[in-house]
Amino acid sequence: MQITHLGHSAVLVNVDGTRILLDPGAFSDDWHGLTDLDAIVITHLHGDHIDPKNVPALIAANPDARLIVEPSVPDNVELPAHAERFAAENQTRIGSVLLHTVGGQHAVIHRDIPMVGNVGVVLSAEGHPTLFHPGDSLAACPPGVDVLALPVMGPWAALKEHIDFTRTIGAPQGFPIHDGLVNDKGWKLITDRIQDLSETRLHDYRDGQPHEI
């Protein structure tokens, strides 16, 4: 499995040539121009996870890619008819990769802000580690995760919650995502604290290069 962190929550996963892009949002542009994708997966409707301005060009450049989205996304973002509404606790195969969704709701930002849907995405394939990308929720904790794409900062969580989530998942390794609003000093402070208080070793994939897991 190769993992490329393309900024904020955008992650490109390559498993034996099957290429899956998760959450191409507006807080990053390193995913612009990608081709040869087998699937584009959207965890929820917020603009930092699906960029309405630039995702249409991505879809057009990848006409054979499956478009798998949290069910409410097409009601809020204009998408082509072939978009697949994918609720939590469903699974499908993309090449040799099994995609399984968990969760169902975004984390609470504030009691006065309406809740939206969110699906965490578990990717697994025989002979490869299992990757979990939770989107914007720390509620679902699937078993058997080897690599955690860990949100490290958001208006919906505090560091204590990220630490407890990391401990519960129990993945031996991971890498920070949802870091588009974090400067270098903040990134180090957060990741050092999480590593001090959990067994998960966090890798720095901010170089935008593919990393073999």
N, C-alpha and C positions, 0 to 999 in steps of 0.2 A: 504494500500500500504506500502510495506517495501522497503527501498532504502539502498543499500550498495555501498559505494564508494570504489572501488578496486584500486585506484591509478590513478593519472593523469585524463584521460577522461573516464576510464572504470567504468561503473555503472551497477550494477545488480538490476533489479526491479522485485519485487514479488507481484503480485496482485491475491489474492485468489488462490495461488498455481501455477499461470502462471508465469514462470521465463524467463525474457528477459534480455540479456546481451548486453550492448551498448559499442562499441569502445574498444575492447581488444587490446591495443597497446603495443609497446615495451618499454614504459617508466614505466611500472608496471608489476609485475608478480603475484599479489594476485589473479588474475583470472585463473591462471594455475590450471588445475585439476578439474575445475568445471564440474559437470554433471547435468543431469535432467533439461537441458535447453529446453525451448520451442522455442526460437528464439535467433539468434545472429545477431545484427544489426550494420552495419558499415556506418558511416556518410561520410567518404571520404578515399582516398587512402594513405594518409601519414602514415609513419611507427609508429608514436605515437598514431595512432587510429586503425591500423590493423598491427599486428606483423607477417610478413610472415614466420618467423622461428617457432613460437609456435602456431599460429592459426590452422594449419592442425591437430595437436594433439587434440585441443579443438573440432574441427568439428568431428573428429573420435570418440571422447568420448561422443558426443551428436548426434548420427546418425539420430534421429527423429526431431532435431531442424531445423526450417526454417532458411535459411541464406539470409538475406535481406540486400542488399548493394547498395550504390550509383552507378549509371550505369557504370562509368568508372573504378570501382575497379577491375572487372575481367580481364580487358585489361592490368592491371599493376601488379596484384598479382594472382598467380596460385590458383584457387579455383575449387571445384568440380562443375559438370554440373548443380546441382540443385540450385546453387546460383541464387537468384531473383534480377534482376536489377530493382531498385526502384527509379524513378525520383521524383522530387519535385511535390507537389500537387497531391499525390496519397494516398490511404488509404487501409488498410487491417485489418482483425481481427485475433488476436492471442488469442485463448481462449476467455475470456471476455473482452480483451483489444483491443481497437481501436488504431491502429498506423496510424498516419497521417504525411506526410513529407512536409516540407516547404523549401523555399530558392532556391537553385540550384547552387550557386557558392561559393567557398572558399573566404574568405576575401583577399584583396590585401596585399601581403607581400612586394613586390617592383614592380615597373612598368616593370622591366626587367626580372622578374620571371614569367613564364607562369602560367596562371590561371588554376585551377582544379575545378572539381565539388565538391559540398558539400550539403548534405541534413540535415536540422534540423529535429528532431524527436519529435513529440507530442504524448504522451501516455495518454489515458483516459479510464475510466471504470465507470460504474454506481455505485454510492456510494463511489467513491474514488476521491482524488484530481487529477488534471491534471498536468502532468510533461512535461517540455520542456527541451530537450537536443539539443543545437544548433550546435553541432560539432564545426567547426572553422569559424563561421560567425556571425556577429552581425546585419545583414541586415534584416532578416525576424523576425517579431515581431507578432506572432499569438495571438489572443485574448483568454481570459479565462484561462490563466496559473495560477495555484495555487502554483506550486513548480518549481523554476528555477534552473537548473544545470548550474551554471554561470562560463564560462571561465574567469579566473582572470589574466592570463598572457600568452602572446604569441608574437612572432615576427611580428604579423600582426595587433596589436592593441595597443592603449595607454589607460591609466587609465581613461581619460576623456570619451573615447568611451564606456568603460565598465559601467561607471556611467550612461551615457545617455541611454544605452541599458537597464540597470536594471530599470531605471525610466519608460521607454516606455513599457516594459513588464508588470510592475506593479504587479508582484506576491507578495503575502504577505510574503512568505518565500522562501528560496533557500539554496543552498550549493555550495561552490566553487569546480570547476573542472579545468582541464588544468593547474594544479599547480605543475607539475613534476619538473619544473626548479626554484621553489620558495622556499627559506629557511623559517624558522619559523618567523623571523623578518619581512621579506618581505610579507609573508602571512598575518600577523596581520596588517601591515601598509595598504595593499591593501583592506582587508575586512573591517577594521575600517572606511576607507575613504568612501567606497561604502555605508556602513550602515549609516554613518553620512549624506550622500547626497541623500539617497533614502528612501523609505518606506519599503523596503524588508529586513527582518531579515535573516541573514545568519547563518546556523548551521555548526558546525565543525564535519564533518563525516570522518576525516582522520584516525579514529581508525579501519576502515575496517569492522565494525560490522553492522548488519542490524538495521535500524532505522525505527520505525513505524511513518507514516505520517498521 
